[in-house]
Amino acid sequence: MTLLIITSSFIQTACSQDEEVPPAQNKQEDYRFMDDFDSFDAAVWTKETHEPGWVNQELQAYRPANVTVGTDNGKSVLILTAERNGDKIHSGRVNSQGKFNFKYGQIEASIKLPKTANGLWPAFWMMGDNGKNWPACGEIDILEMGERNGILNGTTDTYYNSAIHYGPDMASHEQEYHGANFVHSLQDGEYHTYRLDWTENNLKVSIDGIEFKNFDISEQSGRREYFKDSFFILFNLAVGGAFPDIHDLNELTALKDGEKAYMYIDWVKVY
């Protein structure tokens, strides 16, 4: 898809180095990491601060105030809040860069998404914690919703995207991208489980136990070198930009003046 080739899912200037965690043998073992967000753990997560347009022509500014821990239907959850006041939009983004990373195994998160409508762009994804610039550090997009095809086809609540990004430098950026309608709505006010199974040969993305996409990262694919390091975790709720192809505040239907939208993360686990 030309749009995404020009404007990767999320570009970050560099990644950091941390120790590799050995993979779990199977999911029956105790998980090696779990956060159920009873509180915000600053030893694991960093709240990001960025100006509008920092990447992907996004319209929001990211600020720590839009990342909180609260309750939703009795659950203790991480809350990313997108809000609009006049011509100002703020939202939340967190990452575990330099604090927690892992290599191979499984990661899954229980997430309740907002109605993306025309302009919201929630994501759960990972990048290599290896000190390399993007895209050489590698990127795995487990969950993205809000892409332009869903808007145009009236399927924003089911149109789901997953992708991998890699390459020696930005000029040589490559990606494999998969967008398709899921079997049921993922914006129905319920929590859904998004999972990645990661081996040295494959990256398999599943939703509620249903396989969505299996990416080949074997030696034969020519991609293994970009997905052999430990990766860190990111959650964010973007507004506008290249993915939904919305660059004007007046085109937003998802977030009118004075409104707020929320992305809730109940838990994240790594096995």
C-alpha positions, 0 to 999 in steps of 0.5 A, a space after each residue: 500500500 503506497 501510503 504506508 510505504 511512504 509513511 510507516 506505521 510509527 517511526 522512532 528515531 532510535 532504539 536502545 539496548 537492553 538484556 535479552 530474556 530467554 524464551 518461554 518453552 510454552 504458554 503453560 509456564 508462568 509468564 515472564 512479565 505481566 502488568 494488570 495496571 493496578 497502578 502505573 509502573 514507571 519502572 516499566 513504562 515511560 509516558 511520552 511527550 511529542 508535538 503534533 506532526 512528530 511522525 506520520 502527520 498525526 494531529 495530536 500532541 502526546 503528553 503524560 497527562 493523557 496517560 492514566 490508571 483508572 477503573 472501567 467496569 470494575 477493572 483496573 486499567 491503563 487509560 489513553 485519552 484523546 481529547 480535543 479543545 478547539 484546535 488543540 488535540 492531546 492524547 497518550 502514548 507509552 513504551 517500555 523501551 530500555 525498561 522491559 523487552 523480550 525475544 521470542 515467545 508470546 505477548 497478548 493484551 486485553 484492550 477495549 477500543 474506542 469507535 475510531 470513526 473518521 480519525 482515531 488510530 489506536 495501536 499495540 505494537 513493538 520495536 527492536 530495543 537494539 540501539 538501531 535507527 528505524 527501520 533497521 531496529 525492526 517494527 511489529 504492528 500487532 494491532 492497528 485500526 482506523 485505516 482509510 480503507 475502513 473509513 471509505 468502506 464503512 467498516 471501521 469497527 471491523 477493518 483491522 491492520 497488522 504489519 512488519 517494517 524493516 530495512 537497513 535505512 529509511 530509503 530502503 524501508 520495506 514492509 509487509 502489510 495485511 489489512 482485512 475485515 475481522 469476523 466481528 466488531 472490535 469496537 463493540 465496547 468489549 475487551 478483546 485479546 490481541 496476541 503475537 506468537 513470535 519464533 525465529 521463523 514466524 510472527 503470528 498475529 491472532 485476535 480472540 484466538 483467531 489467527 489473522 496473519 502469519 509473517 515469514 521471518 525465516 532465514 530464507 525470507 531475508 528478514 530474520 536479521 531485523 527480528 532477532 533482537 529483543 523488542 519493547 512494547 508500545 501502546 498509543 492512541 493517535 488522531 489523524 495523520 497518514 494512516 486514516 488520511 486525515 490531515 485537517 481538524 475539520 475532517 474529524 468525526 471521531 473527536 469533535 470539539 470538547 469530546 474525549 475518546 478512550 483506549 483501555 488496556 486491562 492487562 498485558 502478558 508475556 510468556 
